[in-house]
């Protein structure tokens, strides 16, 4: 009977060990699956971040290009206006001087009016 009790105990211990090994294998498999899924998610996130970064850089470059283009156009307009003013002044020096004097007088009057209005 002692042998039977010992055999039952051994059999129970073997089954417990087998159950533990099975549980351990299942946990390892679950851990590997989770690790794989996390790696896939990390890889996808990296790809999405890279794509988003490329889009932001592209939009920034387009914005900077548009600003540079507008600045060039403004420079051209200012240059044309300057050339036009110089040409008018050379053709009509007396009229240009009168316009400048009148502009100065108007500007002086506006400044004087603003100063008296503030005080």
N, CA, C and O of each residue as an XYZ file, in Angstrom:
476
protein
N       0.803     -1.165      0.000
C       0.000      0.000      0.000
C       0.864      1.254      0.000
O       0.499      2.279     -0.575
N       1.988      1.155      0.640
C       2.909      2.279      0.642
C       3.388      2.550     -0.768
O       3.560      3.700     -1.172
N       3.609      1.441     -1.535
C       4.037      1.636     -2.918
C       2.933      2.285     -3.726
O       3.218      3.105     -4.600
N       1.709      1.952     -3.469
C       0.594      2.521     -4.196
C       0.444      3.996     -3.844
O       0.195      4.825     -4.720
N       0.595      4.321     -2.572
C       0.517      5.727     -2.154
C       1.638      6.534     -2.779
O       1.451      7.661     -3.239
N       2.844      5.899     -2.778
C       4.003      6.579     -3.375
C       3.779      6.756     -4.873
O       4.093      7.811     -5.423
N       3.247      5.750     -5.530
C       2.989      5.818     -6.964
C       1.951      6.892     -7.259
O       2.087      7.644     -8.224
N       0.913      6.966     -6.427
C      -0.094      8.007     -6.620
C       0.513      9.399     -6.430
O       0.216     10.328     -7.181
N       1.363      9.524     -5.418
C       2.017     10.821     -5.162
C       2.929     11.192     -6.317
O       2.955     12.338     -6.764
N       3.690     10.189     -6.800
C       4.578     10.442     -7.944
C       3.777     10.823     -9.184
O       4.141     11.734     -9.928
N       2.678     10.103     -9.385
C       1.823     10.372    -10.539
C       1.230     11.783    -10.436
O       1.174     12.507    -11.431
N       0.796     12.166     -9.254
C       0.237     13.510     -9.052
C       1.307     14.575     -9.260
O       1.047     15.622     -9.852
N       2.519     14.295     -8.764
C       3.627     15.240     -8.938
C       3.968     15.384    -10.416
O       4.207     16.491    -10.899
N       3.991     14.254    -11.136
C       4.268     14.309    -12.574
C       3.206     15.126    -13.308
O       3.527     15.934    -14.179
N       1.960     14.914    -12.955
C       0.880     15.661    -13.611
C       0.963     17.153    -13.270
O       0.717     18.001    -14.127
N       1.307     17.470    -12.026
C       1.461     18.875    -11.623
C       2.612     19.520    -12.397
O       2.497     20.641    -12.893
N       3.738     18.776    -12.490
C       4.888     19.295    -13.252
C       4.532     19.475    -14.710
O       4.909     20.470    -15.330
N       3.814     18.522    -15.258
C       3.393     18.615    -16.654
C       2.483     19.819    -16.850
O       2.608     20.541    -17.839
N       1.572     20.035    -15.915
C       0.681     21.195    -15.987
C       1.463     22.501    -15.888
O       1.178     23.465    -16.597
N       2.454     22.516    -14.997
C       3.299     23.715    -14.865
C       4.082     23.984    -16.144
O       4.170     25.125    -16.596
N       4.655     22.921    -16.731
C       5.399     23.076    -17.993
C       4.476     23.601    -19.092
O       4.848     24.478    -19.871
N       3.273     23.048    -19.136
C       2.301     23.481    -20.141
C       1.937     24.956    -19.930
O       1.868     25.728    -20.887
N       1.709     25.332    -18.687
C       1.387     26.727    -18.380
C       2.574     27.630    -18.719
O       2.406     28.734    -19.236
N       3.784     27.133    -18.414
C       4.992     27.902    -18.712
C       5.146     28.071    -20.226
O       5.454     29.167    -20.694
N       4.938     27.015    -20.984
C       5.034     27.089    -22.447
C       3.988     28.044    -23.016
O       4.270     28.813    -23.935
N       2.787     27.985    -22.463
C       1.724     28.885    -22.912
C       2.092     30.340    -22.619
O       1.871     31.217    -23.454
N       2.647     30.595    -21.445
C       3.067     31.957    -21.082
C       4.186     32.435    -22.007
O       4.193     33.589    -22.437
N       5.124     31.551    -22.308
C       6.222     31.905    -23.221
C       5.670     32.228    -24.603
O       6.059     33.221    -25.218
N       4.759     31.382    -25.090
C       4.153     31.621    -26.404
C       3.400     32.956    -26.424
O       3.503     33.720    -27.384
N       2.645     33.227    -25.358
C       1.894     34.486    -25.276
C       2.855     35.673    -25.237
O       2.615     36.697    -25.876
N       3.939     35.524    -24.486
C       4.939     36.593    -24.419
C       5.583     36.855    -25.781
O       5.780     38.006    -26.171
N       5.905     35.792    -26.493
C       6.501     35.940    -27.825
C       5.518     36.581    -28.797
O       5.901     37.424    -29.608
N       4.242     36.181    -28.714
C       3.222     36.771    -29.575
C       3.058     38.263    -29.268
O       2.987     39.091    -30.176
N       3.000     38.588    -27.978
C       2.875     39.987    -27.566
C       4.087     40.791    -28.025
O       3.942     41.910    -28.516
N       5.264     40.230    -27.866
C       6.490     40.900    -28.297
C       6.475     41.143    -29.803
O       6.875     42.207    -30.277
N       6.014     40.153    -30.538
C       5.919     40.287    -31.995
C       4.930     41.390    -32.384
O       5.198     42.206    -33.265
N       3.779     41.389    -31.700
C       2.760     42.422    -31.983
C       3.294     43.810    -31.640
O       3.073     44.761    -32.390
N       3.988     43.930    -30.522
C       4.568     45.222    -30.145
C       5.608     45.682    -31.166
O       5.666     46.863    -31.508
N       6.413     44.764    -31.643
C       7.420     45.105    -32.651
C       6.738     45.561    -33.945
O       7.177     46.522    -34.578
N       5.667     44.869    -34.332
C       4.916     45.281    -35.524
C       4.333     46.691    -35.339
O       4.399     47.525    -36.241
N       3.765     46.937    -34.158
C       3.186     48.255    -33.883
C       4.264     49.332    -33.894
O       4.048     50.422    -34.424
N       5.429     49.032    -33.309
C       6.532     49.993    -33.301
C       6.998     50.289    -34.723
O       7.269     51.439    -35.068
N       7.087     49.259    -35.534
C       7.521     49.425    -36.920
C       6.517     50.285    -37.697
O       6.906     51.176    -38.452
N       5.215     50.006    -37.504
C       4.172     50.790    -38.176
C       4.182     52.243    -37.709
O       4.026     53.165    -38.509
N       4.365     52.433    -36.410
C       4.417     53.801    -35.878
C       5.609     54.550    -36.464
O       5.500     55.723    -36.820
N       6.747     53.864    -36.563
C       7.927     54.495    -37.164
C       7.672     54.893    -38.604
O       8.083     55.970    -39.035
N       7.005     54.043    -39.342
C       6.679     54.347    -40.738
C       5.731     55.545    -40.815
O       5.925     56.447    -41.629
N       4.707     55.545    -39.963
C       3.752     56.657    -39.963
C       4.433     57.966    -39.573
O       4.176     59.008    -40.176
N       5.288     57.910    -38.580
C       6.008     59.121    -38.155
C       6.906     59.611    -39.283
O       6.991     60.812    -39.536
N       7.565     58.694    -39.950
C       8.445     59.071    -41.063
C       7.643     59.727    -42.184
O       8.054     60.751    -42.730
N       6.501     59.135    -42.522
C       5.654     59.721    -43.574
C       5.145     61.096    -43.171
O       5.145     62.029    -43.974
N       4.712     61.215    -41.917
C       4.214     62.501    -41.432
C       5.318     63.549    -41.465
O       5.085     64.698    -41.840
N       6.501     63.150    -41.074
C       7.639     64.067    -41.083
C       7.942     64.535    -42.505
O       8.219     65.713    -42.730
N       7.888     63.616    -43.454
C       8.126     63.980    -44.854
C       7.063     64.966    -45.341
O       7.380     65.914    -46.060
N       5.816     64.750    -44.956
C       4.736     65.653    -45.371
C       4.926     67.044    -44.769
O       4.740     68.054    -45.447
N       5.299     67.084    -43.490
C       5.516     68.377    -42.834
C       6.680     69.109    -43.499
O       6.600     70.312    -43.747
N       7.756     68.385    -43.784
C       8.910     69.003    -44.442
C       8.522     69.516    -45.830
O       8.940     70.603    -46.229
N       7.732     68.746    -46.555
C       7.297     69.162    -47.886
C       6.435     70.415    -47.810
O       6.613     71.350    -48.591
N       5.494     70.426    -46.858
C       4.627     71.599    -46.701
C       5.448     72.819    -46.289
O       5.203     73.927    -46.767
N       6.415     72.616    -45.405
C       7.275     73.725    -44.979
C       8.074     74.269    -46.157
O       8.202     75.482    -46.321
N       8.604     73.376    -46.969
C       9.386     73.809    -48.134
C       8.508     74.587    -49.107
O       8.924     75.611    -49.648
N       7.289     74.094    -49.325
C       6.369     74.804    -50.214
C       6.042     76.184    -49.665
O       5.976     77.156    -50.417
N       5.836     76.272    -48.355
C       5.550     77.560    -47.721
C       6.721     78.514    -47.863
O       6.533     79.686    -48.188
N       7.928     78.020    -47.621
C       9.116     78.862    -47.752
C       9.328     79.295    -49.203
O       9.715     80.434    -49.468
N       9.073     78.386    -50.133
C       9.195     78.739    -51.546
C       8.196     79.832    -51.924
O       8.530     80.760    -52.661
N       6.966     79.715    -51.414
C       5.941     80.730    -51.708
C       6.336     82.077    -51.116
O       6.156     83.113    -51.755
N       6.874     82.069    -49.899
C       7.315     83.322    -49.269
C       8.457     83.935    -50.058
O       8.482     85.147    -50.274
N       9.400     83.114    -50.489
C      10.522     83.617    -51.287
C      10.029     84.208    -52.605
O      10.532     85.236    -53.060
N       9.053     83.558    -53.208
C       8.482     84.054    -54.463
C       7.796     85.401    -54.246
O       7.976     86.327    -55.037
N       7.004     85.509    -53.166
C       6.319     86.774    -52.871
C       7.322     87.879    -52.554
O       7.134     89.028    -52.954
N       8.381     87.531    -51.840
C       9.404     88.526    -51.523
C      10.089     89.006    -52.811
O      10.380     90.193    -52.959
N      10.339     88.089    -53.721
C      10.926     88.461    -55.013
C       9.998     89.380    -55.804
O      10.446     90.352    -56.412
N       8.715     89.067    -55.790
C       7.748     89.909    -56.490
C       7.672     91.293    -55.852
O       7.599     92.299    -56.557
N       7.688     91.348    -54.524
C       7.647     92.646    -53.831
C       8.902     93.455    -54.152
O       8.832     94.668    -54.347
N      10.040     92.783    -54.206
C      11.291     93.456    -54.571
C      11.209     94.021    -55.988
O      11.641     95.144    -56.249
N      10.651     93.227    -56.891
C      10.504     93.687    -58.276
C       9.573     94.900    -58.363
O       9.861     95.856    -59.083
N       8.468     94.858    -57.634
C       7.520     95.977    -57.642
C       8.187     97.224    -57.078
O       8.048     98.313    -57.636
N       8.915     97.067    -55.967
C       9.599     98.215    -55.360
C      10.656     98.778    -56.313
O      10.813     99.994    -56.426
N      11.364     97.903    -56.986
C      12.379     98.339    -57.942
C      11.742     99.084    -59.112
O      12.251    100.113    -59.554
N      10.626     98.555    -59.607
C       9.911     99.221    -60.705
C       9.397    100.588    -60.268
O       9.482    101.559    -61.021
N       8.865    100.663    -59.047
C       8.354    101.939    -58.533
C       9.492    102.944    -58.391
O       9.335    104.116    -58.733
N      10.628    102.491    -57.890
C      11.793    103.370    -57.749
C      12.245    103.880    -59.105
O      12.513    105.069    -59.276
N      12.327    102.970    -60.069
C      12.732    103.377    -61.423
C      11.749    104.384    -61.996
O      12.148    105.352    -62.644
N      10.472    104.158    -61.759
C       9.428    105.044    -62.254
C       9.550    106.438    -61.621
O       9.432    107.453    -62.307
N       9.787    106.471    -60.305
C       9.930    107.751    -59.599
C      11.151    108.503    -60.093
O      11.098    109.713    -60.316
N      12.262    107.776    -60.266
C      13.495    108.418    -60.764
C      13.272    108.969    -62.173
O      13.687    110.087    -62.478
N      12.627    108.195    -63.016
C      12.379    108.653    -64.391
C      11.478    109.884    -64.384
O      11.735    110.830    -65.128
N      10.418    109.894    -63.556
C       9.511    111.045    -63.475
C      10.267    112.278    -62.969
O      10.094    113.383    -63.482
N      11.107    112.063    -61.950
C      11.868    113.182    -61.375
C      12.820    113.779    -62.409
O      12.984    114.998    -62.458
N      13.441    112.953    -63.224
C      14.355    113.448    -64.254
C      13.597    114.231    -65.327
O      14.096    115.236    -65.832
N      12.407    113.777    -65.671
C      11.615    114.455    -66.698
C      10.977    115.737    -66.168
O      10.904    116.742    -66.875
N      10.516    115.692    -64.917
C       9.775    116.812    -64.335
C      10.364    117.187    -62.962
O       9.724    116.944    -61.939
N      11.541    117.761    -62.926
C      12.160    118.035    -61.623
C      11.367    119.046    -60.779
O      11.301    118.893    -59.559
N      10.773    120.058    -61.389
C      10.034    121.067    -60.629
C       8.762    120.441    -60.033
O       8.454    120.660    -58.862
N       8.043    119.683    -60.822
C       6.825    119.035    -60.337
C       7.163    118.029    -59.233
O       6.440    117.927    -58.242
N       8.250    117.294    -59.403
C       8.660    116.319    -58.392
C       8.998    117.022    -57.085
O       8.650    116.540    -56.007
N       9.676    118.162    -57.181
C      10.021    118.935    -55.984
C       8.756    119.457    -55.307
O       8.659    119.445    -54.080
N       7.792    119.914    -56.097
C       6.532    120.412    -55.542
C       5.758    119.286    -54.856
O       5.192    119.485    -53.781
N       5.735    118.122    -55.470
C       5.052    116.960    -54.867
C       5.726    116.590    -53.553
O       5.048    116.324    -52.561
N       7.059    116.572    -53.539
C       7.793    116.226    -52.320
C       7.511    117.246    -51.219
O       7.304    116.871    -50.065
N       7.500    118.528    -51.567
C       7.237    119.576    -50.572
C       5.811    119.455    -50.033
O       5.583    119.577    -48.830
N       4.859    119.215    -50.927
C       3.467    119.072    -50.497
C       3.310    117.834    -49.605
O       2.603    117.876    -48.598
N       3.953    116.762    -49.971
C       3.888    115.537    -49.156
C       4.481    115.789    -47.780
O       3.922    115.361    -46.770
N       5.604    116.478    -47.738
C       6.239    116.806    -46.460
C       5.335    117.677    -45.606
O       5.225    117.466    -44.398
N       4.681    118.666    -46.236
C       3.792    119.558    -45.494
C       2.599    118.787    -44.925
O       2.212    119.003    -43.776
N       2.023    117.898    -45.717
C       0.889    117.086    -45.253
C       1.325    116.188    -44.106
O       0.615    116.067    -43.108
N       2.482    115.559    -44.238
C       3.001    114.686    -43.192
C       3.249    115.472    -41.903
O       2.918    115.000    -40.815
N       3.829    116.666    -42.024
C       4.087    117.523    -40.865
C       2.766    117.905    -40.181
O       2.659    117.863    -38.956
N       1.781    118.271    -40.974
C       0.485    118.658    -40.418
C      -0.170    117.475    -39.693
O      -0.768    117.653    -38.632
N      -0.061    116.284    -40.256
C      -0.641    115.096    -39.617
C       0.046    114.802    -38.290
O      -0.619    114.501    -37.298
N       1.360    114.887    -38.268
C       2.103    114.620    -37.026
C       1.736    115.651    -35.966
O       1.522    115.309    -34.803
N       1.665    116.912    -36.374
C       1.327    117.978    -35.438
C      -0.090    117.766    -34.891
O      -0.326    117.952    -33.697
N      -1.019    117.383    -35.747
C      -2.396    117.146    -35.314
C      -2.468    115.965    -34.351
O      -3.212    116.014    -33.372
N      -1.709    114.912    -34.615
C      -1.712    113.744    -33.731
C      -1.108    114.087    -32.374
O      -1.580    113.607    -31.343
N      -0.071    114.913    -32.371
C       0.551    115.288    -31.091
C      -0.418    116.102    -30.247
O      -0.546    115.861    -29.047
N      -1.094    117.051    -30.852
C      -2.028    117.890    -30.089
C      -3.242    117.065    -29.656
O      -3.816    117.338    -28.602
N      -3.635    116.093    -30.419
C      -4.755    115.230    -30.067
C      -4.433    114.349    -28.872
O      -5.301    114.091    -28.038
N      -3.180    113.879    -28.782
C      -2.768    113.014    -27.683
C      -2.641    113.774    -26.376
O      -2.905    113.220    -25.309
N      -2.238    115.040    -26.446
C      -2.001    115.815    -25.208
C      -3.187    116.562    -24.817
O      -3.169    117.264    -23.807
